[in-house]
């Protein structure tokens, strides 16, 4: 096996939602692997911190504070990336978010926000990015394990994550002739600043039960590592796939691991 295929030297990567959490960890990991990294987010101060850390690694970077729900702003951003850094080899659609509420408490406006933030943001970036994506590029969409099962209190959010997974599969077929690969990572039980409190609000954590079959929560760096694999030539024959980064929660289904290591339903 040629481990040099994992390197991203000479490649240009775009990461959305890079101010913190999985997006920031991914941008920094890309820099460590030799990529030039363009980043965007709504959070200016935290995005500036990401940019400073990228530059401390000696990485060329381009950044903008934008709302990826705004198609016009996204188009302008990608044009600027192209002018500053050239064609794009890796696109990571990480930006997204949600809130916990039973569906009958979600207003039409709230539903629209969830759709634009979790699905429209992805289609905006792909639409704007395709003209400047190099042949053989990699697109990685960050979804969620909620794409695979019911998610009480997150009905619209989960539906949009499932939509992104389907969109990913269709794009993989449409773009295969250009050698562009399109895949998903689906995290779960990876605490980030953006979802602080959601686990408690939704009662996802239960006393006496482990958070995952591995017995612990994950880290943003562990999710970034899988994104790096999908972005690199190491995964050159992988497209249209979704990889759970969840400590085994999807595999476990309704089975839960108790604190004493035993398991049951």
C-alpha positions in Angstrom: 0.0 0.0 0.0 1.3 3.4 -1.0 0.6 5.5 2.1 1.7 8.7 0.3 -1.7 8.6 -1.4 -3.1 10.0 1.9 -1.2 13.2 1.3 -2.9 16.3 -0.1 0.2 18.1 -1.2 -0.5 20.6 -4.0 -4.3 20.2 -3.7 -6.7 23.0 -3.0 -9.5 22.3 -0.5 -12.6 24.2 0.6 -14.1 23.6 4.0 -17.4 25.2 5.0 -18.3 25.8 8.6 -14.6 25.9 9.5 -14.7 28.2 12.5 -15.0 25.4 15.0 -15.8 21.8 15.5 -15.5 19.2 12.7 -15.0 21.9 10.1 -12.0 23.4 11.9 -10.5 20.1 12.7 -10.8 19.1 9.0 -9.2 22.3 7.8 -6.2 21.9 10.1 -5.8 18.2 9.2 -5.8 19.1 5.5 -3.1 21.6 6.2 -1.0 19.0 8.0 -1.4 16.8 4.9 -0.1 19.5 2.6 -3.2 21.1 1.2 -3.9 24.7 0.5 -7.2 25.5 2.4 -10.0 27.9 1.8 -12.5 28.3 4.6 -15.7 30.1 5.4 -18.2 30.5 8.2 -20.6 33.0 9.8 -18.5 33.3 13.0 -15.8 35.9 12.2 -13.8 35.8 15.4 -13.6 32.0 15.5 -12.9 31.8 11.7 -10.0 34.2 12.2 -8.6 31.9 14.8 -8.8 29.0 12.3 -7.0 31.1 9.7 -4.3 32.0 12.2 -3.7 28.3 13.0 -3.6 27.4 9.3 -1.1 30.1 8.7 1.0 29.0 11.6 1.4 25.7 9.8 2.8 27.5 6.8 -0.4 26.9 4.8 -1.7 29.3 2.1 -5.3 30.1 2.9 -8.2 32.1 1.8 -11.2 32.9 4.0 -14.5 34.8 4.0 -17.3 35.3 6.4 -20.4 34.2 4.5 -23.7 32.5 5.0 -23.7 29.4 2.9 -27.6 29.5 2.8 -27.1 32.6 0.5 -26.5 31.2 -3.0 -25.3 34.5 -4.4 -22.7 34.9 -1.5 -21.6 31.3 -2.1 -21.1 31.9 -5.8 -19.0 35.0 -5.1 -16.9 33.1 -2.5 -16.1 30.3 -4.9 -15.1 32.7 -7.7 -12.8 34.4 -5.2 -11.3 31.1 -4.2 -10.7 30.3 -7.8 -9.0 33.6 -8.4 -6.8 33.4 -5.3 -5.9 29.7 -5.3 -6.9 28.1 -8.6 -9.1 25.1 -9.2 -10.5 23.1 -6.3 -9.6 19.5 -5.6 -11.6 18.9 -2.4 -14.9 20.3 -1.2 -16.1 19.6 2.3 -19.7 20.6 2.9 -19.7 20.7 6.7 -21.8 23.8 7.6 -25.2 22.9 9.1 -27.1 22.9 12.3 -30.4 22.3 14.1 -32.5 22.6 17.2 -34.6 20.2 19.2 -38.4 20.6 19.0 -41.4 18.3 18.4 -42.6 18.9 14.8 -45.9 20.5 15.9 -43.8 23.2 17.5 -41.7 23.9 14.4 -43.0 26.9 12.5 -42.9 27.2 8.7 -40.1 29.7 9.1 -38.2 27.4 11.4 -38.6 24.6 8.9 -37.3 26.8 6.1 -34.3 27.6 8.1 -33.5 23.9 8.7 -33.9 23.1 5.0 -31.7 25.9 3.9 -29.1 25.3 6.5 -28.8 21.6 6.1 -29.7 21.0 2.4 -29.7 24.3 0.6 -26.2 25.0 1.9 -24.9 21.8 0.3 -26.6 22.4 -3.1 -25.4 26.0 -3.1 -21.8 25.0 -2.6 -21.9 22.1 -5.1 -23.6 24.3 -7.7 -21.0 27.1 -7.3 -18.1 24.7 -6.9 -18.6 22.4 -9.9 -17.3 24.9 -12.5 -14.0 25.2 -10.7 -13.7 21.6 -9.4 -10.8 19.7 -11.1 -11.5 16.4 -12.7 -10.8 13.7 -10.1 -11.9 16.0 -7.3 -13.5 14.8 -4.1 -16.7 16.1 -2.5 -17.4 15.1 1.1 -20.7 16.0 2.7 -21.1 15.9 6.4 -24.5 14.4 7.3 -25.5 12.7 10.5 -26.6 9.2 11.7 -30.1 10.8 11.9 -30.2 10.2 8.1 -30.6 6.5 8.9 -33.3 6.3 11.5 -36.2 8.1 13.2 -35.2 11.3 15.1 -38.0 12.5 17.4 -37.6 16.3 17.9 -35.3 16.5 14.9 -37.8 15.5 12.1 -37.0 18.2 9.6 -33.2 18.1 10.4 -33.1 14.4 9.9 -35.1 14.5 6.7 -32.5 17.0 5.3 -29.6 14.8 6.3 -31.3 11.9 4.5 -31.8 14.2 1.5 -28.1 15.0 1.5 -27.2 11.3 1.5 -29.5 10.7 -1.5 -28.1 13.8 -3.2 -24.6 12.4 -2.6 -25.5 9.1 -4.3 -27.1 10.8 -7.3 -24.1 13.2 -7.7 -21.7 10.3 -7.5 -23.4 8.8 -10.7 -23.7 12.2 -12.5 -20.1 13.2 -11.9 -18.4 9.9 -12.2 -17.4 10.5 -15.8 -15.2 13.4 -14.6 -13.7 11.1 -12.0 -15.2 13.3 -9.2 -16.0 11.2 -6.2 -18.9 12.2 -3.8 -19.2 10.7 -0.4 -20.7 11.3 3.1 -19.5 11.0 6.7 -22.3 10.6 9.2 -21.1 11.6 12.7 -22.8 10.9 16.0 -21.8 11.4 19.7 -19.1 13.8 18.7 -19.5 16.9 20.9 -19.0 20.2 19.1 -19.7 23.8 20.2 -22.4 24.0 17.6 -24.5 21.3 19.2 -23.8 21.9 22.8 -26.9 21.0 24.9 -28.7 19.1 22.1 -28.0 15.7 23.7 -29.4 16.8 27.0 -32.4 18.5 25.3 -33.3 15.4 23.4 -32.6 13.0 26.3 -30.1 11.1 24.1 -27.9 10.3 27.1 -29.4 7.9 29.6 -28.0 7.2 33.0 -26.5 3.7 33.2 -26.0 3.3 29.5 -22.8 4.0 27.5 -23.1 6.7 24.8 -21.8 4.3 22.1 -20.8 0.6 21.9 -17.2 1.7 22.1 -18.1 3.1 25.6 -17.2 6.7 24.9 -17.9 9.8 22.8 -15.9 10.6 19.7 -13.8 13.7 18.9 -13.8 16.1 16.0 -10.3 14.9 15.1 -11.6 11.4 14.6 -14.3 12.6 12.2 -11.7 14.7 10.4 -9.5 11.7 9.9 -12.3 9.9 8.0 -12.9 13.0 5.9 -9.1 13.1 5.1 -9.4 9.5 3.9 -12.3 10.3 1.6 -10.6 13.5 0.3 -7.4 11.6 -0.6 -6.3 9.2 -3.3 -6.4 6.5 -0.6 -10.1 6.2 -1.3 -9.8 6.5 -5.1 -12.4 3.8 -5.8 -15.0 4.9 -3.1 -17.9 7.0 -4.3 -21.6 7.3 -3.4 -20.9 5.9 0.0 -21.7 7.1 3.5 -19.5 6.2 6.4 -20.9 6.5 10.0 -18.3 8.0 12.4 -20.4 7.1 15.4 -18.7 4.6 17.7 -21.1 1.9 16.5 -24.4 3.5 17.2 -25.9 2.7 13.8 -24.7 -0.9 13.9 -26.1 -1.3 17.4 -29.6 -0.2 16.4 -31.8 -0.6 19.5 -29.2 -2.5 21.5 -27.5 -0.5 24.2 -24.4 -1.1 26.3 -24.7 -0.8 30.0 -22.1 0.8 32.2 -21.0 -2.6 33.4 -20.3 -3.7 29.8 -23.4 -5.9 29.4 -25.9 -5.2 26.7 -29.6 -5.4 26.1 -32.6 -3.8 24.4 
